Amino acid sequence: MRVPLSWLAEHVDLEPGARGADVAASLVRVGLEEEGVHSAGVTGPVVVGRVLDLVKEPQKNGKTINWTHVDVGPEHNDADGSRGIVCGAHNFVEGDLVVVALPGAELPGGFGIAARKTYGHVSDGMICSAKELGLGEDHDGIIVLTRFLPGAEVTPGQDALELLGLAEETVEVNVTPDRGYCFSIRGIAREYAHGTRRPVEEVLRDPVDVEVPRPAGPGFPVRLEDDAPLRGAVGCDRFVARVVRGVDPTRPSPRFIADRLRQAGMRSISLAVDVTNYVMLATGQPLHAYDLDALQGEIVVRRARAGETLTTLDDVERTLHPEDLLITDEAPGDPSTSRVLSLAGVMGGQASEVSDGTRAVLLEAAHFAQVSVARTARRHRLPSEAAKRFERGTDPAICDRAVELAVRLLVEHGGGTPDAEATDVGAPAAPQPITMDAGFPEHVVGVPYAADEIVSILTQVGCAVTVEGPVLTVVPPTWRPDLVGRVHLVEEVARIAGYDAIPSVLPPAPAGSGLTPAQRARRSVARALADDGFVEVLSYPFVAASVFDAQQLPADDPRRRALRLANPMSEQQPLMRTSLLDSLVETVRRNVSRGLRDLALVELGSVTHPRPGAGPAPVPGVEARPDEESLARLREAVPAQPLHVAGILTGVRRRPGALGDGFARAGEPASWADAVEAARTVAAAVGVEVAVEAVEHAPWHPGRGARVVTGQGHTVGYAGELHPSAVAALELPARAVAFELDLDVLLAQVGASPQVASLSPLPAATQDVALVVDAATPAARVESALREGAGPLLEDVRLFDVYTGEQVGAGRKSLAFALRFRAPDRTLTAEEASAARDAAVAVAAERTGATQRV
């Protein structure tokens, strides 16, 4: 909202000598955000000049220029009493008073003025048009002040910046959604009075403080119909209309209206439109003007019907939604003739637009429901000035007075006569009283406020306050629909009394216990994966339902049961992810599309698993702490959100390069083994031993996917190569591999105080063994048998090679394990280590059919 200081000064007494920065500081003091202090962008000497003589000189290019001498006042004239200036415009004659920018001036857009030679003369300045000064779009001719400012007394040398209002400052403030009344001079003036700590009744002059004549009878027929209120609120609860006949809409808007619209960031369009915009900026009440002769009957305010369309003033045909509130007209008693005139509170249509041929104007001011206007404006992507105010809440009590202001301006500057009749239908709901204990503000803010001070502040804001002992009953003003609870009143008390009166108290920091075991474990996992070459990323947890189809999840897979957001950031991604891979694949795909194919990305984050049968969460009130039953229902409604870790690898895992002995190392593509090893890295980081076993689980390859389980048989997650069909559907590089683990399940296996084994000073004995087993036998099953058979001397088992080929036969594979033995009290002999190895091999042979490879 841009506020010209001269306009503001008409409605509130500015402090002596106050400039734009001072006004902005006062507004910031009461909670408004300053965006900046602006001027017209014109600086330097710009003065009034009188054309002394004018000689028309034809040029070789066919153009005719004027060589003039202009009297710009004794302080600026040359020795001969004038300045020579070349001008290409032809709408002025000798003796006219014009606006002259002298050398050293700067016009909007950074256009500097200097003396320069042109068309055979030295032009010592520039005679300005309205567009060159930023006063409008007229660039055909220069400003002739007797026509531009009729009746104004001007003399050569007079400062034209002051004369044209170009020296005036404009304060721009950012209006927060709960302070819609500040989208007006009326609201900003009241807030400025609060910011300067002066009584409102002494310094404020309300622009809507006008007397509305008593209507002689009912005016233009209007009917309010709303068969589908939103959130229990009817779309329109007050509609005021007045008719002005004999208007000449071709008359120019008065200079003060055009200037103030320009300073407020709006352009002048026509008299009728400018008047409605001017009143809207002054009062905060949007208005609309209709060509009365274009209306076919009574006005009906209703919801849209299926198939209806409207061509709005921006020349766009829009298909209407059943929730859209419309202004329509229809012939009396014939609903079939209904015609859409405008989107209520958003934008008008072309059918009833005021044109140069209009002779009778119907002025409308209404009060529309905030939700209805907000949804319509967003649905049709029409963020109009009217919608901006209606969706934040307007004052239903001033509709008739805003129309009266517009009628007076239209009659004064456009001629015509207002009808004695008027339309005023509907009955807005009165503001509801709020009961508050006088000690409540101190309880919330922490600053003691006397009861008298609270009453005074709320009264200054516009509330009606009744005091009964320590209890205050407060009725908010009609222009403050945001005041609906005690805490809102407390906010008013705090900001008017001064945020600077609230001390900054640093709370004492209690002695901390450090990170929790879960926090330490999470950091350990992230650090271990980073050390292994992974890059941690964060992705949005919002996904589309199509991602489940791309992963080829079965129809009854629990991962398809996702939570749908009521108000998603994007309608294309309305679901919360049930797996980290759901969103991580999008990050991988984006990187691949930008040429990065060798990736190792990992993410730690929460997934959402809705509980079957859980209903919506209750919304407890704010007047007291919820009871245990309400809290229990809230907990039941909250979906499970376990912490997962997932990673995806594509392309080359280990890049080619030269080894230290001079041999070249070939690049190694990422394989299922890398995904499994990453899963083992996660488990090792938190101190849990896991095993892997073959499994068929989408989206992993049925022959190259593994389930990760703990020693107690708990499933932690899955790892391996992704299914080729899933890879193609997800647009990932071929042979992409991935893993995903449930960290909550994994951390549940960690003891409260893990013990670190003591280091033995005795040497270990290592024995290698190669066992040939059936190709379908999991290596984890063989490893488990070796561990059990080796006995207490076994310290560690590690699979270090897998071989398939002719030497072991078809359908067979060779698994090579390194077994490390150590005794706690002695150095093992070779015979003891070999005996333990043989015992392990025997158990493996018994349980898996393994034979020792020679």
VEXFI-742641 format. One record per residue (C-alpha): x negated, y, z negated. Coordinates in steps of 0.2 Angstrom, whole numbers, plus 5000, padded with zeros to 4 digits. Layout:
BEGIN
XYZ
...
***
This chain:
BEGIN
500050005000
499350175006
499850324995
499550505002
499150614987
500250754993
501750634994
501350564977
501250744970
503050774975
503650634963
502350644949
501250784941
499450744946
498150794933
497350964937
495950934950
496350754952
495650684968
495850514976
494550424966
495350494950
497150434955
496450264960
495550244942
497150284934
498050154943
496650024940
496850064921
498649984922
498249834932
498349884950
496849844961
496049984971
495649944989
494950114994
495150294996
495350355014
495350515024
495850545042
494150515048
493850695054
492450795047
491550955051
492151115058
493851095065
494751265067
496251355075
495751445091
496651565102
496451545121
495751715128
495651675146
495751515157
495051495174
495551335184
494051265194
494351125207
492950995207
492250885221
493050725213
494750805216
494950845198
495351025192
494551085175
494951235165
493451345160
494151445145
493551565132
494251535115
494251645099
493851535085
493651665071
492351785066
491351655057
491251535072
491251655087
489651685098
489051865100
490351895113
491751855101
492251685108
491651515113
491651445131
492451275132
492851155146
494551065145
495350945157
497150965150
498451085158
499851095146
499251265138
499051445144
498151605139
498651665122
499051485115
498451435098
497551265099
496451155088
494551165092
493251045086
491551135085
489851065087
489450955071
491150895069
491550705070
493250635076
493950465072
492950325079
491350405075
491450525090
490250665087
490550845095
489050935102
488751075114
488350995131
488251045150
489750985160
490551035177
489251175178
489551255161
488951235143
490551175134
490251235116
491551125107
493151035112
495051075112
495850925104
497350825108
498450735095
497650565099
495850625098
496250685080
497150525075
498850615074
499750505087
499650425104
499950575115
498350595125
499150685140
498950855133
498050955119
498951015104
499851185106
500151235088
501651345091
502551185098
501651065086
502051165070
503551275074
503651425062
501951395055
500851555053
499151525059
497651635064
496051595073
494651525063
495851445050
495351275044
496451155055
496051005044
497051075030
498351145042
498650975050
498450865034
496850785040
495850835024
497050745013
496550585004
497550425004
497350294990
497550114995
498049984982
498249804983
499949754976
500049584967
501549474970
502349514953
502349704956
503449724971
504049894965
502349964968
502649944987
503350124986
502950294981
504250284967
503350134959
501550204962
502150374954
502750284938
501250174937
500150334939
501150414924
500750264914
498950264919
498750444913
499550404896
500950534899
502750514895
503650464911
505150574908
504050734908
503050704923
504050584935
505350644948
506150484954
506450494973
508150404971
508750534959
510150594971
511950614970
512950494981
514650574987
516150474982
516750384997
518450425004
518850245008
518150085014
516850095028
516349975041
517049805037
515649685030
515949515023
514649415013
514749225016
513349105010
513848915009
512048855006
511248964992
509448924989
508948884971
510648934966
510449114972
511549184986
510649255000
511449434999
512349504983
512449684989
512749765006
512849955008
513250035024
513550215030
514050285048
513250445055
514150505071
513550625084
511650585082
510350635095
509050495093
507950575106
507550715094
505750705088
505350655070
504850805059
503050825057
503050785039
503850615042
502650575056
501150625046
501650525031
501950375041
500250385049
499450415032
500350255025
499650155040
501250155050
501550225067
502950345072
504250265084
505850365085
506850475073
508050335067
506650205064
505550335056
506850395044
507150215038
505350185036
505050345027
506450305015
505750125013
504050195008
504750324996
505950204987
505450024991
507149984998
507049935016
508449995028
509049955045
509850055058
511149985071
511950065086
513750075080
514450065098
513549905101
514449815087
515949715092
516849695075
516549665057
514749615050
514649445042
513049395032
512949205033
511749065036
511149005053
512148875063
511348735073
510748795090
510848985086
509449095093
508949275091
507749385101
506949495088
506249675091
504549605095
505349525111
505249345105
506649225106
506749125090
507648965086
508548985069
508448865055
510048825044
509148905029
508949075038
510049215032
510749315046
511649475049
512949445062
514549525070
516149455076
517849515083
519149525069
519949355066
518849265079
517349175072
516949105090
516349275095
515049275081
513349355087
511749365078
511049535075
509549515064
508549395052
509149465035
507749565027
506449515040
506749595057
508149655068
508749595085
508849685102
510749675104
511049815092
509449915093
509550105092
509150175109
509050345118
510950325122
511450295104
512750425097
513350335082
512150255069
512650125056
511350135041
511149975031
510349945014
510549775006
509849664992
509249494998
508649344988
506749334987
506649154991
507749165006
506749305014
505049225010
505549065018
506249145033
504749255036
503449115034
504548995045
504549125059
502849195055
503549365054
502649465039
503649625041
503549775030
505349735025
505049555021
503449605011
504649694999
506149584999
505149424995
504349514979
506049584973
506949754977
508049854966
509849814969
510449974960
509750094973
510450034989
511750174990
510550304985
509250244998
510650255011
511150435005
509250485008
509250415025
510950495030
510350665024
508750655034
509650595050
510950735049
509650865046
508450815060
509550725072
511150815070
512850725068
514050705054
514150565041
515850475039
516750515023
517050325021
515650205015
515450015013
514749944997
515149754994
514449624982
514049624964
512249594959
511949504943
511349614929
509649584921
509649464907
509149524890
507549454882
507349424863
505649444856
504949454838
503949624836
502449514830
502449414846
501249524856
499949524843
500049334842
499749324861
498449464864
497549464847
497749654845
498949724832
500349824839
501549924829
503449894832
503650074836
502250074849
503049914857
504749994858
503950154866
502950064879
504449954884
505550104885
504250194896
504250044908
506050064910
506749934898
508249964886
507649904869
508849874854
507949844837
508749734824
507449714810
505949624817
506849564832
506849664848
508149634862
507549704878
508449724895
507249744909
507549884922
508349834939
506749864948
505749734938
506449564943
504749494937
505149524918
506049364914
505249304898
504349364882
502549344889
503049464903
503449594890
501849554881
500949584897
501749754899
501349804881
499449754884
499249844900
500150004896
499250014879
497649984888
496649824893
495149924886
495949914869
495749724869
494049684862
492849554870
492549424856
491349284860
492049124852
490649034842
490048884851
490248724841
488748604840
488848494856
488648304857
487948314874
488648224889
489848084887
489347904892
490447924907
489748094912
487948024911
488447864921
489147974935
487548084936
486547924936
487547854950
487348014960
485548024957
485147844961
486147864978
485248024982
483547934979
484147804991
484347935005
486247965003
486948145005
488348184993
489848275000
491548334994
493048315005
494848375003
495948234995
497348265007
497648135021
498848095035
499847925035
499047885051
497347845042
498147695035
498547625052
496847665058
496047565044
497247425049
497947405031
499347275030
501047335028
501247285010
499447345005
499647444989
498447574997
499847635008
500947684993
500247864993
500948014983
501748144995
501448334990
503048444988
502048594996
500548525006
499248645013
499548565029
501048465035
499948355045
499048295029
500448285016
499748135006
498548114992
497147994996
497247814988
495447774994
493947884996
493647815013
495347895018
494548065018
492648025019
492947965037
493448135042
491848215036
490848075045
491848105061
491548295060
489648275058
489648145072
490548265084
489148395081
487848275086
487248195069
487348005072
486147945059
487147975043
487147915025
488548005016
489247974999
490648044988
491148034970
492948084967
494648034961
495947944970
497847944967
498847784964
500747824960
501547704947
502947604955
504647664948
503947824940
505147964942
504748154943
503848234929
505048334917
504748524916
504748574897
505048744892
503748874886
504648924870
503848784859
502648644860
503448484869
503948344857
503048174858
504448104869
504248244882
502448214882
502648024884
503748054899
502448174906
501148044904
502147914912
502548024927
500748064930
499947944943
498347844939
496847944946
495347824944
493547884948
492847804964
491147814973
491147774992
489847795006
489747775024
488147735035
488047755053
486647745066
484847715061
484547685042
482647685043
481847785057
480447715068
478647775064
476847735062
476247625048
474647645039
473747505048
474047585065
475547475069
477247555075
478747515065
480347495074
481947585069
483147485059
485047515061
486147525046
486947345043
488147265031
486647225020
486247415017
488047445011
487947294999
486247354993
487047524990
488447444980
487047354969
486147524967
487747594959
487947454948
486147454943
486247634939
487547604925
486647444919
487947314925
487547154934
488647114949
488746984962
489446984980
490546854988
491246845006
493046915008
494246965021
494847145016
495347285028
494547395034
492947285033
492447155045
493046985040
491346905043
490247045037
491247105022
490947065003
491847084987
490847154973
491247074956
490547084938
489946934928
491646924920
492546914937
493147094938
493347154956
492347324957
492547354975
492047304993
490547335004
489947285022
490247325040
491847405045
493047315057
492747355075
494547405078
494547515063
492947595069
493647635086
495347705078
494347815066
493147875080
491647815071
489947755079
489947575082
489347455068
489747585055
489547515037
490347565021
490647535003
491847584989
491847544971
492947584956
491847674944
493147664930
493147474931
491247474932
490947584917
492247484907
490947344908
489547454900
489247424881
489447574869
487647564865
486647474878
485047394872
483347414881
482347244881
480647254874
479147254886
478147084885
476247094885
476246914892
476046884911
477546824921
477446664932
478246684949
478846534959
479646544977
480946424983
481846405000
483546315000
484446255015
486346265013
487946275024
488046435033
489746475024
489046455007
488846624998
487046674992
487846724976
488446554972
486746484975
485946614964
487146574950
486646394951
484846434950
485046544935
486046414925
484846274930
483146374926
483546394908
482946524895
481246544903
482046624919
481846814918
482446864936
483046794952
482946894969
483446844986
482146904998
482446815015
483946735025
483446635040
484546545053
483846455068
483346285076
482246245061
483646225049
484946165061
486646225068
487846285054
486446295041
485446445034
483946455023
483946565008
482246615000
482246664982
480946734971
481046664953
480146754939
479846654923
479146724906
479046654888
479246774874
477846694863
476546624875
475846624893
476746494903
475746354912
475946314930
476746154925
478046234914
478546364928
478646224941
479746114929
480946264927
480946294945
481346104949
482746104936
483546264944
483346174962
484246024955
485746114948
485846214965
485846054975
487145974964
488346124965
488046184982
487246034992
485646134994
484146045000
482346114998
481546175014
479846105017
***
